[in-house]
Amino acid sequence: MCDGRHDVAKEHHISEPRINDRIRVPEVRLVGPNGEQVGIVRIEQALQLAQESDLDLVEVAPLARPPVCKLMDFGKFKYESDMKAREARRNQAHTVLKEIRLRLKIDPHDYGTKKGHVERFLKAGDKVKVMIMFRGREQSRPEMGYRLLQRMAADVADLGYIESNPKQDGRNMIMVIGPHKKKAEAKAEQRKHRPDEVEVDVGTGEAQVGVPAESETAQA
């Protein structure tokens, strides 16, 4: 009987582990269904134990010497693994850098509107680049732009923090505010508070409770 190393190399690209009769090695290090260490046994004995227990013999560490196998219900294990992977994909999210532009002489109403946008972006777990655009002689008063940006940061401090301090960039002054909550946390919270909306997994076509992902671009 071959030692199985060629088979391991040949089937290493297969994503699923080898089970039962597909495990072609002389002996294995066997782990019981509750994690107990049975020890090194012949493959025939391991397969017999699996059959007697109405379980599968699953190779969990093919590159070990000898390979490690475990007695388990492979169908149940695969189902639970697929569910965990699906949940991870659903919660996966990428932080988006939004942009808000302000004028140095912005009126209170417009400022409130812009602040609302910043708050909405931060609640969604996105970063916000706040930009002051100077006109003409306003460039000689950078301290006014600095104070306006600091005011914005203070007004949204409960939702975000200054990730990048205000800095002059030509006719503009830029500051980046980062969210306190991560993107995945923000999406999970939105789903919890709005359970009546349905999100469809484009990969599986299955409906999932949640909220639609926000577009990466938004009109400020």
Backbone as CSV, one residue per row, in Angstrom:
resi,resn,N_x,N_y,N_z,CA_x,CA_y,CA_z,C_x,C_y,C_z
1,MET,0.848,-1.196,0.000,0.000,0.000,0.000,0.889,1.255,0.000
2,CYS,0.562,2.211,-0.813,1.364,3.431,-0.884,1.210,4.224,0.394
3,ASP,2.194,5.148,0.605,2.181,5.907,1.859,1.241,7.093,1.817
4,GLY,0.618,7.357,0.671,-0.398,8.403,0.616,0.129,9.795,0.344
5,ARG,1.463,9.966,0.359,1.986,11.334,0.168,1.689,11.849,-1.228
6,HIS,1.764,10.941,-2.231,1.442,11.368,-3.600,-0.026,11.776,-3.701
7,ASP,-0.890,11.029,-3.008,-2.317,11.351,-3.040,-2.590,12.694,-2.390
8,VAL,-1.886,12.973,-1.279,-2.075,14.261,-0.601,-1.691,15.405,-1.509
9,ALA,-0.533,15.277,-2.194,-0.082,16.340,-3.097,-1.040,16.505,-4.261
10,LYS,-1.542,15.345,-4.768,-2.435,15.390,-5.930,-3.754,16.043,-5.597
11,GLU,-4.273,15.802,-4.362,-5.592,16.290,-3.999,-5.536,17.524,-3.112
12,HIS,-4.346,18.112,-2.947,-4.200,19.251,-2.057,-5.018,20.452,-2.511
13,HIS,-5.279,20.503,-3.864,-6.030,21.644,-4.391,-7.514,21.543,-4.085
14,ILE,-7.985,20.366,-3.659,-9.406,20.191,-3.378,-9.761,20.913,-2.090
15,SER,-10.789,21.733,-2.127,-11.133,22.552,-0.970,-11.701,21.721,0.168
16,GLU,-12.481,20.681,-0.155,-13.082,19.863,0.886,-12.097,18.798,1.355
17,PRO,-12.141,18.445,2.638,-11.234,17.407,3.146,-11.632,16.029,2.621
18,ARG,-10.689,15.120,2.643,-10.987,13.754,2.239,-11.736,13.058,3.375
19,ILE,-12.669,12.194,2.997,-13.447,11.490,4.012,-13.528,10.010,3.664
20,ASN,-13.668,9.199,4.703,-13.922,7.763,4.591,-12.955,7.068,3.626
21,ASP,-13.486,6.390,2.592,-12.646,5.581,1.709,-11.684,6.405,0.860
22,ARG,-11.871,7.708,0.805,-10.943,8.551,0.034,-9.645,8.794,0.790
23,ILE,-9.602,8.442,2.061,-8.379,8.594,2.859,-7.525,7.357,2.618
24,ARG,-6.443,7.503,1.832,-5.642,6.355,1.426,-4.242,6.431,2.029
25,VAL,-4.169,6.178,3.326,-2.898,6.122,4.050,-2.932,4.883,4.951
26,PRO,-1.770,4.375,5.347,-1.758,3.162,6.170,-2.329,3.362,7.561
27,GLU,-2.050,4.504,8.173,-2.511,4.761,9.528,-2.771,6.249,9.733
28,VAL,-3.550,6.536,10.756,-3.908,7.924,11.039,-3.859,8.166,12.542
29,ARG,-3.730,9.432,12.898,-3.887,9.812,14.305,-5.353,10.168,14.489
30,LEU,-6.059,9.384,15.261,-7.507,9.495,15.335,-7.967,10.334,16.522
31,VAL,-8.927,11.209,16.234,-9.564,12.037,17.253,-11.037,11.660,17.308
32,GLY,-11.548,11.440,18.516,-12.929,11.037,18.674,-13.905,12.166,18.404
33,PRO,-15.198,11.883,18.376,-16.222,12.898,18.048,-16.303,14.027,19.060
34,ASN,-15.833,13.808,20.284,-15.862,14.860,21.306,-14.488,15.469,21.539
35,GLY,-13.569,15.226,20.604,-12.236,15.800,20.713,-11.248,14.952,21.487
36,GLU,-11.661,13.762,21.928,-10.758,12.908,22.695,-9.718,12.269,21.765
37,GLN,-8.499,12.123,22.280,-7.399,11.557,21.512,-7.444,10.036,21.599
38,VAL,-7.707,9.392,20.469,-7.731,7.930,20.420,-6.320,7.381,20.231
39,GLY,-5.517,8.082,19.441,-4.148,7.657,19.183,-3.960,7.254,17.735
40,ILE,-2.786,6.669,17.437,-2.469,6.243,16.078,-3.045,4.846,15.850
41,VAL,-3.865,4.729,14.818,-4.516,3.454,14.512,-4.416,3.178,13.016
42,ARG,-4.578,1.913,12.644,-4.611,1.552,11.233,-5.855,2.167,10.584
43,ILE,-5.766,2.467,9.307,-6.879,3.107,8.610,-8.103,2.197,8.611
44,GLU,-7.883,0.878,8.536,-9.002,-0.054,8.545,-9.763,0.033,9.871
45,GLN,-9.016,0.151,10.968,-9.650,0.250,12.278,-10.414,1.561,12.416
46,ALA,-9.828,2.643,11.909,-10.485,3.948,11.982,-11.791,3.947,11.193
47,LEU,-11.777,3.344,10.010,-12.992,3.267,9.197,-14.052,2.400,9.871
48,GLN,-13.608,1.336,10.549,-14.552,0.471,11.243,-15.212,1.204,12.406
49,LEU,-14.399,1.988,13.164,-14.944,2.777,14.266,-15.957,3.800,13.757
50,ALA,-15.656,4.393,12.613,-16.571,5.373,12.034,-17.894,4.710,11.658
51,GLN,-17.815,3.527,11.043,-19.027,2.814,10.631,-19.858,2.399,11.846
52,GLU,-19.178,1.924,12.901,-19.893,1.491,14.101,-20.572,2.656,14.814
53,SER,-19.963,3.847,14.699,-20.510,5.041,15.366,-21.501,5.793,14.489
54,ASP,-21.711,5.294,13.252,-22.581,5.973,12.289,-22.092,7.397,12.037
55,LEU,-20.770,7.534,11.935,-20.149,8.822,11.676,-19.218,8.705,10.476
56,ASP,-18.634,9.825,10.067,-17.660,9.851,8.980,-16.258,9.983,9.547
57,LEU,-15.306,9.424,8.822,-13.895,9.632,9.144,-13.409,10.776,8.267
58,VAL,-13.051,11.896,8.878,-12.697,13.105,8.130,-11.239,13.457,8.385
59,GLU,-10.494,13.667,7.308,-9.080,14.037,7.405,-8.988,15.546,7.671
60,VAL,-8.557,15.927,8.869,-8.537,17.340,9.247,-7.139,17.959,9.161
61,ALA,-6.098,17.127,9.126,-4.722,17.630,8.993,-3.958,16.686,8.080
62,PRO,-4.142,16.822,6.744,-3.557,15.872,5.793,-2.035,15.890,5.726
63,LEU,-1.399,16.993,6.105,0.050,17.096,5.977,0.791,16.638,7.224
64,ALA,0.039,16.301,8.277,0.686,15.783,9.485,1.157,14.359,9.219
65,ARG,2.097,13.888,10.045,2.605,12.526,9.896,2.441,11.772,11.211
66,PRO,1.510,10.805,11.277,0.527,10.480,10.233,-0.577,11.531,10.180
67,PRO,-1.371,11.542,9.104,-2.463,12.517,9.002,-3.424,12.389,10.184
68,VAL,-4.006,13.532,10.567,-4.961,13.534,11.678,-6.373,13.432,11.107
69,CYS,-7.132,12.487,11.647,-8.518,12.306,11.216,-9.441,12.383,12.430
70,LYS,-10.663,12.804,12.181,-11.625,12.940,13.265,-12.937,12.267,12.892
71,LEU,-13.563,11.657,13.885,-14.882,11.068,13.701,-15.929,12.163,13.880
72,MET,-16.770,12.367,12.857,-17.779,13.425,12.931,-18.875,13.177,11.917
73,ASP,-19.957,13.917,12.075,-21.035,13.939,11.086,-20.634,14.981,10.041
74,PHE,-20.072,14.516,8.913,-19.515,15.446,7.938,-20.580,16.335,7.315
75,GLY,-21.772,15.809,7.096,-22.844,16.614,6.527,-23.193,17.792,7.414
76,LYS,-23.303,17.526,8.716,-23.601,18.591,9.669,-22.449,19.578,9.745
77,PHE,-21.218,19.065,9.743,-20.033,19.929,9.803,-19.978,20.854,8.591
78,LYS,-20.253,20.309,7.393,-20.204,21.112,6.173,-21.301,22.174,6.181
79,TYR,-22.482,21.807,6.657,-23.587,22.768,6.714,-23.236,23.935,7.631
80,GLU,-22.695,23.626,8.826,-22.339,24.680,9.780,-21.208,25.551,9.242
81,SER,-20.257,24.930,8.530,-19.161,25.709,7.938,-19.676,26.654,6.865
82,ASP,-20.605,26.168,6.028,-21.183,27.015,4.979,-21.957,28.187,5.580
83,MET,-22.674,27.939,6.683,-23.431,29.002,7.334,-22.503,30.068,7.896
84,LYS,-21.387,29.639,8.497,-20.421,30.588,9.048,-19.789,31.419,7.935
85,ALA,-19.455,30.771,6.811,-18.855,31.493,5.688,-19.838,32.502,5.100
86,ARG,-21.118,32.106,5.006,-22.134,33.021,4.489,-22.312,34.232,5.398
87,GLU,-22.301,33.996,6.719,-22.429,35.095,7.673,-21.235,36.034,7.586
88,ALA,-20.043,35.460,7.391,-18.841,36.288,7.268,-18.910,37.155,6.019
89,ARG,-19.407,36.579,4.905,-19.529,37.368,3.673,-20.556,38.475,3.830
90,ARG,-21.634,38.178,4.538,-22.682,39.188,4.718,-22.192,40.351,5.559
91,ASN,-21.358,40.044,6.564,-20.868,41.092,7.459,-19.633,41.806,6.932
92,GLN,-19.036,41.242,5.876,-17.839,41.872,5.334,-18.205,43.219,4.715
93,ALA,-17.419,44.221,4.997,-17.700,45.559,4.455,-16.410,46.342,4.361
94,HIS,-16.374,47.276,3.461,-15.192,48.102,3.258,-15.527,49.559,3.587
95,THR,-14.634,50.192,4.317,-14.833,51.590,4.660,-14.674,52.452,3.415
96,VAL,-15.602,53.373,3.233,-15.586,54.268,2.076,-15.224,55.668,2.547
97,LEU,-14.433,56.370,1.757,-14.077,57.749,2.081,-15.056,58.680,1.365
98,LYS,-15.967,59.267,2.140,-16.916,60.232,1.596,-16.275,61.627,1.614
99,GLU,-16.872,62.539,0.879,-16.319,63.903,0.823,-17.422,64.943,0.991
100,ILE,-17.162,65.912,1.842,-18.073,67.035,2.063,-17.284,68.322,1.844
101,ARG,-17.845,69.238,1.063,-17.171,70.509,0.788,-17.921,71.664,1.450
102,LEU,-17.165,72.536,2.082,-17.738,73.695,2.764,-17.120,74.975,2.219
103,ARG,-17.895,76.042,2.251,-17.367,77.381,1.975,-17.005,78.022,3.304
104,LEU,-16.018,78.882,3.277,-15.580,79.518,4.515,-16.705,80.345,5.134
105,LYS,-17.483,81.036,4.284,-18.587,81.866,4.777,-19.909,81.137,4.565
106,ILE,-20.028,79.959,5.163,-21.230,79.155,5.006,-22.305,79.638,5.966
107,ASP,-23.565,79.678,5.512,-24.635,80.148,6.394,-25.088,79.004,7.304
108,PRO,-25.731,79.331,8.420,-26.100,78.318,9.419,-26.939,77.172,8.854
109,HIS,-27.877,77.481,7.945,-28.716,76.419,7.389,-27.882,75.418,6.584
110,ASP,-27.018,75.944,5.709,-26.174,75.058,4.902,-25.228,74.257,5.785
111,TYR,-24.714,74.886,6.822,-23.812,74.181,7.732,-24.546,73.003,8.389
112,GLY,-25.784,73.245,8.815,-26.556,72.175,9.428,-26.796,71.016,8.468
113,THR,-27.051,71.356,7.192,-27.255,70.320,6.185,-25.999,69.492,5.974
114,LYS,-24.850,70.184,5.856,-23.574,69.485,5.661,-23.248,68.613,6.878
115,LYS,-23.517,69.134,8.063,-23.245,68.368,9.285,-24.091,67.100,9.305
116,GLY,-25.337,67.225,8.833,-26.208,66.054,8.765,-25.648,64.975,7.858
117,HIS,-25.052,65.390,6.730,-24.428,64.427,5.828,-23.260,63.728,6.518
118,VAL,-22.435,64.501,7.215,-21.282,63.932,7.916,-21.751,62.916,8.952
119,GLU,-22.785,63.261,9.693,-23.319,62.344,10.708,-23.835,61.063,10.069
120,ARG,-24.520,61.202,8.946,-25.069,60.014,8.271,-23.950,59.089,7.782
121,PHE,-22.896,59.682,7.226,-21.772,58.878,6.746,-21.082,58.155,7.897
122,LEU,-20.870,58.870,9.007,-20.188,58.270,10.150,-21.026,57.148,10.760
123,LYS,-22.339,57.352,10.814,-23.221,56.305,11.349,-23.147,55.044,10.502
124,ALA,-22.902,55.214,9.211,-22.790,54.070,8.301,-21.416,53.427,8.362
125,GLY,-20.509,53.988,9.179,-19.177,53.413,9.326,-18.166,53.895,8.311
126,ASP,-18.468,54.991,7.596,-17.552,55.512,6.588,-16.737,56.692,7.120
127,LYS,-15.568,56.879,6.533,-14.754,58.053,6.838,-15.267,59.245,6.027
128,VAL,-14.992,60.429,6.521,-15.444,61.635,5.814,-14.276,62.606,5.656
129,LYS,-14.034,63.009,4.409,-13.040,64.058,4.139,-13.799,65.377,4.040
130,VAL,-13.551,66.251,5.004,-14.207,67.558,5.020,-13.238,68.574,4.423
131,MET,-13.701,69.285,3.410,-12.827,70.206,2.674,-13.376,71.628,2.721
132,ILE,-12.519,72.560,3.107,-12.842,73.991,3.039,-12.242,74.541,1.752
133,MET,-13.068,75.192,0.926,-12.589,75.782,-0.321,-12.479,77.303,-0.147
134,PHE,-11.250,77.804,-0.257,-11.008,79.242,-0.084,-11.173,79.980,-1.410
135,ARG,-11.724,81.182,-1.308,-11.868,82.025,-2.487,-11.068,83.302,-2.311
136,GLY,-10.352,83.666,-3.359,-9.632,84.942,-3.368,-8.831,85.218,-2.111
137,ARG,-9.162,86.326,-1.437,-8.409,86.751,-0.265,-8.619,85.841,0.948
138,GLU,-9.583,84.953,0.865,-9.810,84.033,1.986,-8.582,83.159,2.252
139,GLN,-7.729,83.004,1.241,-6.540,82.172,1.418,-5.588,82.760,2.457
140,SER,-5.719,84.065,2.714,-4.854,84.698,3.710,-5.382,84.501,5.124
141,ARG,-6.533,83.819,5.273,-7.119,83.590,6.598,-7.297,82.091,6.876
142,PRO,-6.215,81.331,6.799,-6.341,79.878,7.003,-6.859,79.512,8.396
143,GLU,-6.623,80.424,9.395,-7.073,80.124,10.756,-8.594,80.030,10.837
144,MET,-9.304,80.757,9.947,-10.755,80.683,9.940,-11.234,79.311,9.438
145,GLY,-10.541,78.814,8.425,-10.864,77.478,7.930,-10.579,76.413,8.985
146,TYR,-9.478,76.605,9.694,-9.108,75.661,10.750,-10.187,75.625,11.836
147,ARG,-10.675,76.798,12.225,-11.704,76.862,13.265,-13.010,76.221,12.807
148,LEU,-13.342,76.387,11.510,-14.574,75.793,10.992,-14.483,74.268,10.997
149,LEU,-13.337,73.748,10.619,-13.156,72.298,10.620,-13.187,71.743,12.041
150,GLN,-12.557,72.454,12.963,-12.577,72.021,14.353,-14.004,72.044,14.906
151,ARG,-14.775,73.042,14.481,-16.180,73.116,14.914,-16.954,71.904,14.414
152,MET,-16.732,71.527,13.148,-17.416,70.366,12.589,-17.029,69.102,13.360
153,ALA,-15.738,68.949,13.639,-15.273,67.763,14.369,-15.904,67.696,15.758
154,ALA,-16.023,68.843,16.418,-16.613,68.883,17.759,-18.099,68.546,17.707
155,ASP,-18.789,69.010,16.641,-20.229,68.773,16.530,-20.573,67.310,16.272
156,VAL,-19.630,66.541,15.722,-19.911,65.124,15.421,-19.021,64.204,16.263
157,ALA,-18.488,64.726,17.353,-17.531,63.968,18.166,-18.111,62.680,18.730
158,ASP,-19.445,62.637,18.906,-20.056,61.414,19.440,-20.083,60.293,18.408
159,LEU,-19.877,60.630,17.132,-19.915,59.637,16.064,-18.547,59.365,15.439
160,GLY,-17.638,60.325,15.540,-16.342,60.160,14.895,-15.245,60.960,15.568
161,TYR,-14.038,60.749,15.093,-12.857,61.399,15.665,-11.982,61.937,14.529
162,ILE,-11.127,62.881,14.844,-10.236,63.450,13.828,-9.136,62.449,13.521
163,GLU,-9.178,61.886,12.334,-8.162,60.916,11.921,-6.970,61.615,11.285
164,SER,-7.252,62.686,10.576,-6.197,63.465,9.942,-6.468,64.942,10.225
165,ASN,-5.560,65.597,10.938,-5.744,67.007,11.323,-5.836,67.914,10.104
166,PRO,-6.507,69.071,10.239,-6.629,70.003,9.120,-5.264,70.406,8.560
167,LYS,-5.161,70.381,7.246,-3.914,70.795,6.603,-4.229,71.515,5.299
168,GLN,-3.398,72.492,4.977,-3.589,73.299,3.785,-3.139,72.531,2.554
169,ASP,-3.943,72.559,1.506,-3.609,71.921,0.238,-4.004,72.860,-0.887
170,GLY,-3.102,73.773,-1.225,-3.394,74.784,-2.238,-4.482,75.722,-1.759
171,ARG,-5.590,75.808,-2.496,-6.708,76.664,-2.108,-7.688,75.961,-1.177
172,ASN,-7.366,74.761,-0.784,-8.257,73.993,0.076,-7.597,73.655,1.411
173,MET,-8.424,73.381,2.399,-7.954,72.855,3.672,-8.761,71.591,3.940
174,ILE,-8.059,70.520,4.271,-8.692,69.203,4.362,-8.499,68.594,5.742
175,MET,-9.556,67.943,6.219,-9.505,67.193,7.468,-10.277,65.892,7.254
176,VAL,-9.806,64.803,7.812,-10.486,63.509,7.697,-11.014,63.096,9.067
177,ILE,-12.306,62.750,9.104,-12.949,62.280,10.335,-13.252,60.795,10.167
178,GLY,-12.797,59.994,11.115,-13.043,58.552,11.073,-14.185,58.167,11.995
179,PRO,-14.936,57.125,11.663,-16.077,56.701,12.494,-15.607,55.926,13.722
180,HIS,-16.345,56.059,14.819,-16.047,55.261,16.003,-16.389,53.797,15.761
181,LYS,-17.471,53.544,14.996,-17.906,52.179,14.731,-17.339,51.695,13.401
182,LYS,-16.949,50.427,13.379,-16.494,49.834,12.145,-17.669,49.634,11.203
183,LYS,-17.351,49.507,9.921,-18.386,49.378,8.895,-19.302,48.189,9.168
184,ALA,-18.714,47.031,9.498,-19.529,45.834,9.733,-20.445,46.025,10.934
185,GLU,-19.938,46.686,11.987,-20.755,46.935,13.171,-21.921,47.854,12.836
186,ALA,-21.641,48.875,12.024,-22.698,49.821,11.647,-23.780,49.123,10.828
187,LYS,-23.375,48.237,9.908,-24.361,47.524,9.092,-25.180,46.572,9.947
188,ALA,-24.522,45.905,10.896,-25.244,44.980,11.775,-26.267,45.725,12.617
189,GLU,-25.906,46.918,13.078,-26.824,47.708,13.886,-28.004,48.190,13.052
190,GLN,-27.730,48.557,11.799,-28.818,48.983,10.920,-29.792,47.845,10.670
191,ARG,-29.268,46.627,10.467,-30.146,45.480,10.245,-31.003,45.195,11.470
192,LYS,-30.408,45.392,12.670,-31.135,45.115,13.901,-32.291,46.081,14.098
193,HIS,-32.091,47.348,13.716,-33.125,48.350,13.919,-34.116,48.419,12.764
194,ARG,-33.781,47.778,11.619,-34.685,47.810,10.475,-34.831,46.399,9.928
195,PRO,-35.464,45.515,10.698,-35.549,44.102,10.304,-36.551,43.796,9.217
196,ASP,-37.315,44.797,8.796,-38.368,44.536,7.832,-37.874,44.585,6.404
197,GLU,-36.618,44.990,6.174,-36.101,45.071,4.821,-35.323,43.806,4.508
198,VAL,-35.284,43.433,3.236,-34.655,42.194,2.832,-33.494,42.489,1.894
199,GLU,-32.368,41.828,2.155,-31.183,41.964,1.309,-30.967,40.638,0.612
200,VAL,-30.720,40.648,-0.701,-30.529,39.419,-1.449,-29.049,39.200,-1.676
201,ASP,-28.572,38.008,-1.312,-27.186,37.623,-1.537,-27.040,37.328,-3.023
202,VAL,-26.280,38.178,-3.738,-26.165,38.014,-5.182,-25.411,36.753,-5.542
203,GLY,-24.649,36.224,-4.605,-23.908,35.001,-4.878,-24.776,33.777,-4.820
204,THR,-25.704,33.734,-3.872,-26.539,32.549,-3.692,-27.963,32.755,-4.155
205,GLY,-28.376,34.029,-4.275,-29.744,34.325,-4.652,-30.715,34.187,-3.507
206,GLU,-30.188,34.010,-2.280,-31.053,33.827,-1.122,-31.362,35.156,-0.465
207,ALA,-32.575,35.292,0.014,-32.989,36.516,0.694,-32.496,36.483,2.118
208,GLN,-31.976,37.622,2.603,-31.497,37.742,3.966,-32.055,39.006,4.573
209,VAL,-32.375,38.942,5.858,-32.886,40.125,6.544,-31.768,41.129,6.699
210,GLY,-32.018,42.389,6.367,-30.999,43.413,6.513,-31.405,44.668,5.803
211,VAL,-30.418,45.515,5.513,-30.674,46.741,4.773,-29.764,46.764,3.572
212,PRO,-30.197,47.386,2.485,-29.358,47.463,1.299,-28.100,48.252,1.592
213,ALA,-26.985,47.830,0.972,-25.728,48.541,1.174,-25.818,49.902,0.525
214,GLU,-25.249,50.890,1.191,-25.283,52.254,0.671,-24.282,52.403,-0.459
215,SER,-24.605,53.172,-1.454,-23.687,53.433,-2.541,-22.444,54.113,-2.043
216,GLU,-21.313,53.820,-2.681,-20.048,54.383,-2.227,-19.933,55.863,-2.568
217,THR,-20.815,56.365,-3.403,-20.786,57.783,-3.722,-22.097,58.396,-3.282
218,ALA,-22.004,59.546,-2.702,-23.211,60.214,-2.226,-23.097,61.694,-2.553
219,GLN,-24.236,62.256,-2.837,-24.267,63.673,-3.155,-24.225,64.470,-1.872
220,ALA,-23.184,65.236,-1.686,-23.046,66.074,-0.500,-23.796,67.362,-0.675
